[in-house]
Amino acid sequence: MKKASEKIRLAGTRKPGLAAEMERPGSHSRQAAYVLRLYVSRSTLKSERAVKNIKQVCEEHLKGRYDLEVIDIHQHANLARDEQIVAVSTLIKRLPLPLQRLVGDMSDLDRVLFGLDLKVQEQ
């Protein structure tokens, strides 16, 4: 499996499909490449905070194993419509499966880590 890049791409520079990025059966999600999309609304304070927070989480917990695409719903309304985005900021973890959605400014570290399958929920 090829390594995911750390590069953060803006919408409009999408990769031609995710099939090549699928993890091998049996591989553990903590070692897999992560494909993330963060839908934001222009440069609002909440969106800026979400971008900053998810970048920090990715650098600390997924260094070298993630691809983050930041999408402004005003510039790319069709992508937001296709993904059925109803609130911003919304983070979609496309890979590794299962697909997960997180809404908010990504400031709750435990919730974000749990949503990315990087932390087990405490009982």
Buried (B, 14 or more C-beta within 10 A) or exposed (E): EEEBBBEBBEBEEBEEEEEEBBBEEEEEBEEBBBBBBBBBBEEEEBBBBBBEBBBEBBEEBBEEBBBBBBBBBEEBEEBBEEBEBEEBBBBBBBBBEEEBBBBBBBEEBEBBBBBBBBBEEEE
